[in-house]
Amino acid sequence: MIKIRRKIQKISGSYYLNLPKEWINNRKINVNQELEIAILEDGTLRIAPEIGFSPKFENEKIVLPPEKYVARQIIRKCLTGAKTIIVQSKDEISSEIKEEIYKFVKKLPTAEIIDEEKERIEIRNFKYTSVPAKQAIKRMYQLTRNIFTQLLEGEYEKIGEYIKDINRFFIVVVIHIRSYLTHDIYSGSKIDHEFLPIDALDLRMLADNIQRISSIINLNLTWLEGAPLNPKIKSFAELIKKMFEKAMKSYFENDSIKACETWETYYQLVEKANPLLNELEDEKSHLIIYNFLRIADYSRRISDLVP
């Protein structure tokens, strides 16, 4: 990192700062060219030229055959920032492949099929920047907290739909971070940068931990087979939920004290689990308790992200 000191100048009531000539030349900045100025959470400014989708990633093509796993190829290209993905075949695209494409595109929150012919399907990756990564993570947490509550209360009807929403928001986060790191800015973005590159890994890990917790809740729902939680397991699970909420609060508030307390809570919960496992001898109860302990472990990992 190169640090350069400059003095603020005041001219006709406005404040001015000279930009380093080396930076101007390296970035090939021209007179009257617009720059994006982002005010970051820590009070620093980030200045960057406005750049759209990188030509390297703007248009991607998938040719059939011999391309395999076409739907996963579509997801990969969306995640790397492609604006348009074209699936092309010499012959008519089979109904099986079309169904696979429809199914996976529907799962992507930013993608839509905009044109379709017998031998060609065009998919557009729209402006995912309308939902910032941090906002998407916060929504993932809120939805996961909701399904945790519903599991405890025995209200299982909406959990499946919430899980789908959590997975969609997870994809939003991944797209944001991967595109940001690939292009050094948000592709086509006209919003302020909401994090620095050094924060990107933490955000990715946070989103991953939240998604894993939601998946474990869904797994416990499967083990329950529609039955309510055993009251003793429910009391234990309520403590796990409080730990999860405290870990997330420690991250959002950047509170290292709460993060340390979360670690202490984890070891206390492990101790509480042992007599419960001894008392409830059936295998299904053991699996459910172990899954709740896994949630506690992922909550502890969330608190690890607090500096």
C-alpha positions in Angstrom: 0.0 0.0 0.0 1.3 3.5 -1.0 0.4 6.3 1.4 0.4 9.9 0.2 -0.4 13.0 2.2 -2.4 15.9 0.7 -3.7 19.2 2.2 -7.4 20.1 1.7 -7.9 23.3 -0.3 -10.9 25.6 0.0 -12.0 27.5 -3.1 -15.3 29.5 -3.2 -16.7 27.7 -0.2 -16.0 24.2 -1.6 -13.3 21.8 -0.4 -10.8 20.2 -2.9 -8.2 17.5 -2.8 -5.6 16.9 -5.4 -5.4 13.3 -6.6 -2.0 11.6 -7.0 -0.7 12.0 -10.6 0.6 8.4 -10.6 -2.8 7.1 -9.8 -4.4 9.3 -12.5 -1.9 7.9 -15.1 -2.1 4.3 -14.0 -5.9 4.3 -14.1 -6.0 6.4 -17.3 -8.4 9.0 -15.8 -9.5 11.7 -18.2 -10.8 15.2 -17.6 -14.6 15.3 -16.9 -14.6 11.5 -16.3 -16.9 10.5 -13.5 -15.5 8.8 -10.4 -17.4 6.9 -7.7 -16.7 8.0 -4.1 -17.8 5.5 -1.5 -18.1 6.5 2.2 -17.2 3.3 4.1 -18.4 2.4 7.6 -15.0 3.1 9.2 -15.1 6.7 7.9 -12.6 6.2 5.0 -13.3 7.2 1.4 -12.8 4.9 -1.6 -12.4 6.5 -5.0 -12.7 4.4 -8.2 -13.6 4.9 -11.8 -17.1 3.9 -12.8 -16.7 0.6 -14.7 -19.4 -1.7 -16.0 -19.3 -5.4 -16.6 -15.8 -6.5 -17.6 -15.8 -7.5 -21.3 -14.1 -10.7 -20.4 -17.2 -11.8 -18.4 -20.0 -9.9 -20.0 -21.2 -12.6 -22.4 -20.7 -16.3 -21.9 -21.7 -19.2 -24.1 -22.4 -22.9 -23.3 -22.4 -25.1 -26.4 -24.3 -28.4 -26.5 -23.0 -31.1 -26.9 -20.5 -32.0 -25.4 -21.1 -29.7 -22.4 -22.2 -31.6 -19.4 -24.1 -30.4 -16.3 -25.4 -27.4 -18.2 -27.4 -26.0 -15.2 -24.3 -26.0 -13.0 -22.4 -24.3 -15.7 -25.0 -21.6 -15.8 -24.7 -21.1 -12.0 -20.9 -21.0 -12.3 -21.0 -18.3 -15.0 -23.5 -16.2 -13.0 -21.3 -16.4 -10.0 -18.3 -15.2 -11.9 -20.2 -12.1 -13.1 -21.5 -13.0 -16.6 -24.2 -10.6 -17.7 -25.6 -12.8 -20.4 -25.4 -16.6 -20.7 -26.3 -18.3 -24.0 -27.0 -22.0 -24.2 -26.5 -23.0 -27.8 -27.0 -26.3 -29.6 -26.7 -27.4 -33.2 -29.9 -29.5 -32.8 -33.0 -28.8 -30.8 -32.3 -28.6 -27.1 -33.9 -31.7 -25.4 -36.8 -31.3 -23.1 -34.8 -32.9 -20.3 -32.0 -30.3 -20.5 -34.7 -27.5 -20.8 -36.3 -28.7 -17.6 -32.9 -28.8 -15.9 -32.2 -25.2 -17.0 -35.7 -23.9 -15.9 -35.2 -25.6 -12.5 -31.8 -24.1 -11.7 -32.5 -20.6 -13.2 -35.6 -20.4 -10.9 -33.3 -20.9 -7.9 -31.1 -18.0 -8.9 -32.4 -14.7 -7.5 -30.8 -12.6 -10.3 -31.3 -14.7 -13.4 -34.2 -14.9 -15.9 -34.7 -16.5 -19.3 -35.3 -13.6 -21.6 -35.2 -15.4 -25.0 -35.8 -19.0 -26.1 -35.6 -20.8 -29.5 -35.4 -24.5 -30.3 -31.6 -24.5 -30.4 -30.9 -21.5 -28.1 -31.8 -20.2 -24.7 -30.6 -16.8 -23.5 -30.3 -16.1 -19.8 -29.8 -12.6 -18.4 -28.0 -12.0 -15.0 -29.8 -8.9 -13.7 -28.6 -6.2 -11.2 -28.1 -8.1 -8.0 -26.6 -5.0 -6.5 -30.1 -3.8 -5.6 -29.7 -6.1 -2.5 -26.4 -5.3 -0.8 -24.4 -8.2 0.6 -24.7 -7.1 4.2 -28.4 -6.6 3.9 -28.8 -10.1 2.3 -26.8 -11.6 5.2 -29.0 -9.8 7.7 -32.1 -11.2 6.0 -30.5 -14.7 6.0 -30.2 -14.4 9.8 -33.7 -13.1 10.3 -35.2 -16.0 8.3 -33.0 -18.6 10.1 -34.1 -17.1 13.4 -37.7 -17.5 12.3 -37.4 -21.1 11.3 -35.6 -21.8 14.6 -38.6 -20.4 16.5 -41.0 -22.3 14.3 -39.2 -25.5 15.0 -39.4 -24.9 18.7 -43.1 -24.1 18.5 -44.0 -27.0 16.3 -45.1 -24.8 13.4 -43.5 -26.5 10.5 -45.6 -25.4 7.5 -43.5 -22.5 6.3 -40.0 -23.7 7.1 -39.5 -25.2 3.6 -40.3 -21.9 1.9 -38.0 -20.0 4.3 -35.2 -22.4 3.6 -35.5 -21.6 -0.2 -35.4 -17.9 0.6 -32.3 -18.4 2.8 -30.5 -20.2 -0.1 -31.5 -17.5 -2.6 -30.1 -14.8 -0.3 -26.9 -16.9 0.1 -26.4 -16.9 -3.6 -26.8 -13.1 -3.6 -24.0 -12.8 -1.1 -21.8 -15.2 -3.1 -22.4 -13.3 -6.4 -21.6 -10.0 -4.7 -18.4 -11.1 -3.2 -17.1 -13.1 -6.1 -17.9 -10.4 -8.7 -16.4 -7.7 -6.4 -13.2 -9.7 -6.0 -13.1 -10.6 -9.7 -13.6 -7.1 -11.1 -12.2 -5.1 -8.1 -15.6 -3.3 -8.0 -19.2 -4.4 -8.2 -19.9 -5.1 -11.9 -22.2 -2.3 -13.2 -22.7 -1.0 -9.7 -23.8 2.6 -9.1 -23.9 2.1 -5.3 -21.3 2.7 -2.6 -18.9 -0.1 -1.8 -20.1 -1.6 1.4 -17.0 -3.5 2.4 -13.3 -3.7 1.7 -11.6 -6.7 0.1 -10.2 -7.7 3.4 -13.8 -8.0 4.8 -15.0 -10.2 1.9 -13.7 -13.5 3.3 -15.4 -12.8 6.7 -18.7 -12.0 5.0 -18.5 -15.2 3.0 -17.8 -17.3 6.1 -20.6 -15.6 8.0 -23.1 -16.3 5.2 -21.8 -19.9 5.0 -22.3 -20.5 8.8 -25.8 -19.1 8.7 -26.8 -21.3 5.8 -25.3 -24.3 7.5 -27.3 -23.6 10.7 -30.5 -23.3 8.6 -29.7 -26.6 6.9 -29.3 -28.3 10.3 -32.6 -26.9 11.5 -34.2 -28.4 8.4 -32.4 -31.7 9.1 -33.9 -31.8 12.6 -37.3 -31.2 11.1 -36.8 -34.3 9.0 -35.9 -36.4 12.0 -39.0 -35.2 13.9 -41.2 -36.5 11.1 -44.0 -33.9 12.0 -43.9 -34.6 15.7 -43.1 -31.8 18.3 -39.8 -31.6 20.1 -39.4 -33.5 23.3 -40.0 -30.9 26.0 -36.5 -31.5 27.5 -34.8 -31.2 24.1 -36.9 -28.1 23.5 -35.5 -26.4 26.6 -32.0 -27.3 25.5 -32.7 -26.0 22.0 -34.0 -22.7 23.3 -30.6 -22.1 24.9 -28.9 -22.9 21.6 -31.1 -20.4 19.9 -30.2 -17.7 22.4 -26.5 -18.5 21.8 -27.0 -18.1 18.0 -28.8 -14.8 18.4 -26.0 -13.5 20.8 -23.3 -14.6 18.3 -25.0 -12.7 15.5 -25.5 -9.7 17.7 -21.8 -9.7 18.6 -20.9 -9.6 14.9 -23.4 -6.9 13.9 -22.3 -4.7 16.9 -18.7 -5.7 16.6 -18.7 -6.5 20.3 -15.8 -8.6 21.3 -17.1 -9.0 24.9 -20.3 -10.7 23.6 -18.2 -12.8 21.3 -16.1 -14.1 24.2 -19.3 -14.8 26.2 -20.6 -16.8 23.3 -17.5 -19.1 23.6 -18.1 -19.6 27.3 -21.8 -20.4 26.5 -20.7 -23.1 24.0 -18.8 -25.1 26.7 -21.6 -24.7 29.1 -24.1 -26.1 26.6 -21.8 -29.1 25.9 -21.8 -29.9 29.6 -25.7 -29.6 29.7 -26.0 -32.0 26.7 -24.2 -34.9 28.4 -26.8 -35.7 31.1 -29.6 -35.1 28.5 -28.0 -37.7 26.2 -27.8 -40.2 29.1 -31.4 -39.6 30.0 -32.8 -39.9 26.5 -31.5 -43.2 25.2 -33.3 -43.4 21.8 -31.2 -42.8 18.7 -33.4 -40.2 17.2 -33.2 -37.9 20.3 -29.4 -38.3 20.3 -29.2 -37.2 16.6 -31.4 -34.2 17.2 -29.3 -33.1 20.3 -26.1 -33.6 18.4 -27.5 -31.4 15.6 -28.3 -28.7 18.0 -24.7 -28.9 19.3 -23.5 -28.4 15.7 -25.6 -25.2 15.6 -23.8 -24.1 18.8 -20.5 -24.8 17.1 -21.3 -22.8 14.0 -22.6 -20.0 16.3 -19.2 -20.1 18.0 -17.5 -19.8 14.6 -19.6 -16.7 13.9 -18.3 -15.1 17.1 -14.8 -15.9 15.9 -15.3 -13.4 13.1 -15.5 -10.5 15.6 -12.1 -8.8 15.7 
